Amino acid sequence: MALLCLAQFMLIADVTVINVALPTIGEDLGLDGSGLTWVVTAYTLFFGSLLLLGGRLADALGKLRAFLAGLTVFTAASIASGLAVGGGMLIAARSAQGVGAALMSPAAMALVTALFHGPDRNKALGVWAAIGGAGSAVGVLLGGVFVSGPGWEWVFFINVPVGLVALFAVPALLGNSPELVRRSGAGGSVDLAGALTLTAAPGLLVYGLVQTRDHGFDTPGFWLPVIGALLSAVVFVAVERRVREPLVRLALFTRRSLVGGSTVMLAASGLLISSFFLSSFYVQHILGFSALKTGLVFLPVAVAITLGAHAASHLVDRLGWRPAGAIAFALTAVGAALLTRLDASSDVWTDLVPGFTLLSLALGTAFVCATTAAMNGLPHQDMGLASGLVSTSHELGAALGVAVISTIAGASLEGGGPGAAAGTSGFDHAFTACAIIAAVVAAVGALLLPAGRPDPAQGPVMPH
């Protein structure tokens, strides 16, 4: 259990640990704002879009084999990321990390559920869920420590000893268990066409959005990828309707609670990760903070996510999903609105941290609200697929959110030291967009969530 949680911790930390290192990576590898956007989105894009395929491969290959295969790819890609001598190599290695994570994460969770039964399983899933918050919180601090110490490369190299320990120790401990090694008959057919189109659709959309930073919305660089994304989505639906064992059973999308919870998760993840992305550049480029000091600034913000998640279950039990979701996103909008006042002379502790902490606390609540709503009332046989869809929404929301917000921030992300010439207007516009998006989700998006409260008879539903 400790080894599996450590491996999952590594995957989650890699989403936030990179944010603190981005300005330094940009300077060393000559990456502009668009390139740095891809450093973040390449990982989350492949992680999210291939998660469902990873779960299916865990059935086809066996849980333990799939876990070890994903861990091997992730560890090798981490080495390549740390050794990157150019932006293209780093983005390619980050993409490979996402592929490894997509194979490894669902297999690791499947191993946890297979290892424990009854009350012990609920305890194990509780620990597993807590890893998400801990990974986010520690990730921002580790990013500052490594960049200010041995160098940004160690943001990736730290994964290597963890990966090697798990690679040898996990099969030594579990390799004799037939249940964990054997293949599942249900996983015999793998929907590769569905997986490719599911990856292509958000990938092309993100590419088009990133292109608008330099070329605007009225150029082929934007419209052609967007049209390609729409066509990929249409092909995905057509494939899923005809293939014998689809990656996603389209009938699930008739469940309003699942669609609503996944949509809310998409918005919450996009708002949170893009806010980390923006704040990292603001603190380091505009205020001139070191990476270590930036990590310390973000630590209370990351802890607030965990506190919000812990408070969420009580709020949902008391008020129900819709009021809890509306409150969470209304507070997110307030927090983002407070961040629109930032300029080159702002004080980080009085002008940035309060608004960012409020935003993070509220989104921590939104994550749990979205997950429990999506899983509400599902039959047992659909739980795994629904959990995969929610996790996919989480990762793809991060990719899309960073792409949109970095486009709005524009030249303000280029930086160049305290009081950078590009100014802070881009940050104001981007945080204003975050506030508007959060307000819209509070007013309209929360209606996608189911009415009522969770049924105590179903027991706790732990977020992936």
N, C-alpha and C positions, 0 to 999 in steps of 0.2 A: 504494500500500500504506500509506504514511504517513497519507494523508487518511482512508482507510477505517478504519484502526486508531484514529485520533483520534476519529472519529465513534463507534465502538464504545466507546472509553474514556469518552466523554461519557455514554453510556447506562448503563454499569456504575457510574460514579461517582455518578450520580443516586440510586442505591439507598442508598449510605452517607452521602453528603454531607448529606442532609436530617436525619439523626439528631442531629447536633450542633446544628443550627439549631432543632429542634422546640420546646424550652422558650421561646426568644425569640419564635418565630412564635406560640405559644400566648398569650403575654402581649400581643403587638401586635394580634392579630386576635380575641382573646377566645375562643379554642378550649379546651375542656376535654380530658380524657384521651381521650374517645371521638372527638372531632373530630380530634385529632392522630393517633389511630390510623388514621383514614381518609386523612390526608395521606400516610402511608406506604403503606397497602394499596391505595389507588386506583391508584397507579402500577404496583405489582407485579401487581395483579390483572388489569388490562387488558393489561399487557405479556405476562404469562404465558398468559392464556386466549386471546389472539388471535395468538400466535406461529405456530401451525400455519396459520391463515388467511393470515398474512403471508407464509409460505413459499409457499403456493399462489398468492397474488396475484403473487409475484415471478415465477412461471412464466407466469401469465396476462398480466401487463403487460409483462414483460421485467425483467431484473435491475436495470438502471440506472434505468428509470422508477419501479420500486417503491422503490428506495433514495431517489431524489429526492423522491418523494411522502411517504414516511415522514419524511425529514429536514425537509421543509417543515412538516408537521404538528407535529413535535417542537419545532422552533425557534419557531414561532408560539405553541405552548402554553407554552414557557418564558418568552416575553415576558408572556403572560397571567398566569402564576404569579407573576412578579416584581411585576406591577402589581396583584395581588389586594388588595382592600380589605376583604374578609371571608372567613370560613371556607368558605362555599359556593362562592365564586368560585375559591378556591385548590384545593379538592378537585376541582372540575370541570376546572380547567386541568391538574391532575396526572393526571386520568383521560385527558385528551387527549394528554398526554405519553406515557402508556402505550400508547395506540393508535398514535402515531407510531413509538414504539420497536419495537412488534410488527411493523410493516411494514418498518421500516428494518433491523433487526438480521439477519434471515435473508437479506435481499437483499444486505447488505454481505458476509456470509460467502460467499454464492454467487458474488459478484464476485471475492472472494479466490481461491476454488477454481478459477474460470474463468481467472483471470489467470496462474496458475502451474501448472506440470506437473512430474511426476517428483519428484526430490529437492527442487527448489525449492518445491514445494507443501508438503512436510512442514515445511520451514523456515518458510514463511509461516504455516502453521497453528500452529506452535510460538510464533511471535510473537503471533498472534491469541489463543492461550490465555493467554499471559502478561499480556495487556491486562486480563483479568479481575482478577487479583490486584493489578496496579498500580492499576487504577481504584478498587478497594476501599480500598487503602492511602492513596492520595493524596486520595480523596474525603473521608475523615474530617478530614484536615489542612486541606483547602480550606474545609470547612464552618466550622472554627474561625476561619480567617483572614478570611473574608468577614463572618461575623456580628460579629466583634470590630472589623472595619474599616468598610467602606462600608455594611454592613447585610445582613440575611438575604436581601433581595431579590436580591443578587448571586450567591447560590447558584444561582439560575435564570438571571439575566442573563448569566453567564459562558458559557452555552451558545450565546448568540446570535452572537457573532463567530465561534465555531468552526463553527456551523451555516452561516453565510453564506459563509465561506471554502470549506467543502466543497460547498455548493450550487452555486457557480459554477466551482470548480476541477475537481471530479470529472467533470462532463460535458465540460469543455474537454479533459481528458486522455483520456477513454474514449469520448466520444460517437461516434467514427468506427468503433468496433468492432462489426460486425454481431452477433457472438456475444453481446455484452452487452446489446444493445438489443432484439433480436428476441424475440418471444413464443415460448413452448414450446407445442407442440400438446397436450402432456399436461395443461397447466394451463387448458384452455379452459373447464371447468366449475368454478364456485366454490360450495362447500357452505356457503351463508350460514346455513341453518337449523341445521346442525351447529355453526357458529361461535357463533351466538346462544345456543344451549342450553349449550354448553361454557363460555360466559362467565357465564350466569345461575346455573349450579349453584354454583360457588365464591363468586360474588358474594352470593347469598342466604345461603349458609352463613356468610360473614364478617359480613354484616349481622346475622344472628341472634346470633352470638357477641358482637359489639360491644354489642348491645342488652342483654345480660345484665349488663353493668357497672352499669347504672342500674336495671334492672327484675327481674333474677334469671332463673333457668331455668324457673320455673313460670308464665310469662306468655305470652300470645299473641305478644308481640314477639319471643320466642325460637322457639317451636314453629312458628308459621306460616312464617317464612322457611326453617327447616330442612326442613319438609315440602315447601315450594316447591323447595328445592335438590335433594331426592330425586326429585321429579317431573321436574325439569329433566334430571337424570342419566338417568332412565328414557327420557325423550323423546329425549335425545341418542343413546342406544344404538339406539333404534328408527329414528331418522333415518339413522344410519350403516349400518344393516343394509339399508336400502331405497334410499338414494340411489345414483345411478350411479357417481359419483366422490366417495367419502366423504372427509371431512377426515382421518379416522383409519380405517385398515383394522382392524377388530376382531380379525382373525386374529392380528395382532401381539401381542395380549394373551395369547395362548397360550404365548408365549415367556417362560419363568420368569425368565431373566436380565434381560430388558428390564423386566418388571414389578418385579422385585426392585431393580434399579438405580434405577429411577424413584422407588420408594417410599423408598429410602434417601436419595436426593437431596432429596425432599420434607422428610424429617425433618431432614437436615443444614442445609438452607437455613433452615427455620423456627427451629431452635435458634440459629443464628448471628445472623440479622437481629433476632430478638426480644431476644437478649442485648445487641446494640448499642443497641437501643431502650431497654431497661431501664437500662443503664449510663449512657447519656446523661442521663436524667432524674435518676438517683441522684447523679452527679458534679456536675451543675449545680444541682439543687434542694436536695439534702441537704447536700452539701459546699460549695456556693456557688462553684464554679469558674467562670471565664469560659469563653466558647465557645472561644477560642483555646487556653487551657490544656487544655480538654477534648479538643480535636483532637490536641494533643501527647501526651496520656495515651493516646489510642487508636492512635497511630501504631505503636508496637511490637506492639500487638495485631493490627493489620491486616497488618503485615509477617509475622507468624507464620502467617497464612493462606497466604501465598505460599510460605513455607518448608515448611509441611506438604504443600502440593500438590507441590512439587519432590521431597520425600522419599517421596511416595506410590508412585511408579512402582517404586522399589527395594523398598519393603515388599511391594507386591503381587506383584512378580516372585519374591521370595524365599519368601513365606508363602502366597500365594494370596489370593483375594478375601475369603473368609469370615473367616479369622483377622485379616486386615488391617482389615476392617470392624468386627469385634468389639473389637479393640484401640483403634481410633479412637473408637468411641462409649463404651467404658469410660473412656478418658481424658477424654472430654467430660463424662461424669458426674462424675468427680473434680473437674474444673475448675469445673463448676456448683455442686457441693457446697461448694467453698471460698468461693463467693460468697454462700452463705446466712448467713454470719456478719457481713455488713455492717451497720453502724449509723451513727448521726450522728457518732460520734467516730472512725470508722475512718480509717486512712491509705491514700490511694489507691494508693501505690506498693508497699505491703506487703500490703494486704488485698484490693485489687481487681485490680490488674494481673497478679499471678502466676496467679490462677485464670482470669481472662479470657484471658490469653495461652495457657495450656495448652488451654483449651476451643477457641480459634481455631486453634491448631496442629493439634489432632486433627481438627477439622472440615475444615481444608484437605486433609488426607489423605482424609477421608471423601468429599469432592467428587469427587476423581479416582477413587477406588475405585468410587463409584457410576456414574460416567460410563463407565469402561472395562468394567465388568461389564455395563452395559446394552447396550453396543455389541458385546459379545463374540459371535462366531459368526454375525453377521447377514450376509445376502447384500448385495452392493453396492447393489442397487436399494432396499433398505430403510434404508440408512444415514441419508439425509436426514430421513426421517420419524422415525426413532428418536432422532436428535439433537434434533429439535424437541420430542419428548415429554419428553426429559430436561431440556431448557431450560425447558419449560412447568412441569415439577415444581419446578425451582429457583425460579421466580418465584412460583408459587402457594404453595409452601412458605413463602416469606417473608410473603406476605399472611396465610395462615392462622396462622402462628406468632405474628406480632405481634398478631393479633386475640385469640388464646387467652391469651397471656401478659399483654397489657394488661388483659384482663378479670380475671385472677387478681391482678394488682398493685393494681387498684382505685384507691382514693383516694390511695395513695402517689404516684401520678403527677401529682397536682394541684399539689403543691409549694407554694412560697411563700418560698423562701430557705433558708439553712443551718438545719438542725435543724427542718425544716418540721413543722407540727403534725400533719400526716397520718401522720408516723412512717415507719419503715422496714419494718414488718411485711409490707407488700405486696410489697416487693422480696424479702424472705426466702421468702415463699410462692411467688413466681414463679420464683425460681432453684431452689427445691426441686422445683417441677414440671419444670423443664428437666433437673435431675439424674435424676429418675425416668424421664422420657421417654427420655433418652439411655441409661440402664441397661436399659430394656426393649428398645430397638433393639439394644443390644449383645448381649443374651441371646437375643432372638427374631428381630429384624429382619435380623440378619446372615445368618440361615439362608436368607433369600430370595435372597441373592447366590449365584452359581454356585460349585460346588466347583471346585477346581483353580486353575491359574494361567493368565495370558494366553499365547496362542500367539505366539511371536516372529515367525512367518511372516506374521502379519497386519499387523505394523508398528504404529507408535504411533497411538493414538486420542486426539485432542485434545479437551478439553472445550470446549463452546460458550462 
